[in-house]
Amino acid sequence: MITYEYECPHCGVFEWPQSIKDDALTTCPLLEIETATPCGEPVKRLISGGAYIGGIPEYMSDRNIESRKNQREWLKTPEAKAMDLVPCRDS
């Protein structure tokens, strides 16, 4: 299982565990307190920073600089735009 971050216009940012093979969520699964039903608002999956390696954030390591540049370039492609991904602040 991997934990992905999503953003819902009603519920805000939340984490959701999924298999890497699962499709991205399209609607918010969080339960409304009053009705105990799923929110159902459209969500966007966020792209977030990497893991920590030896106390240094992955996104700060030299070996990841080229990867981050490639990620930013990929986000400009039609395929990425079709997925409606939202980059995080540190991208």
Sequence and secondary structure as in RCSB ss.txt:
>XXXX:A:sequence
MITYEYECPHCGVFEWPQSIKDDALTTCPLLEIETATPCGEPVKRLISGGAYIGGIPEYMSDRNIESRKNQREWL
KTPEAKAMDLVPCRDS
>XXXX:A:secstr
 EEEEEEETTTEEEEEEE TTS    B   B TTT SB   B EEEE    EETTEEGGGSHHHHHHHHHHHHHT
TSHHHHHHT EE TT 
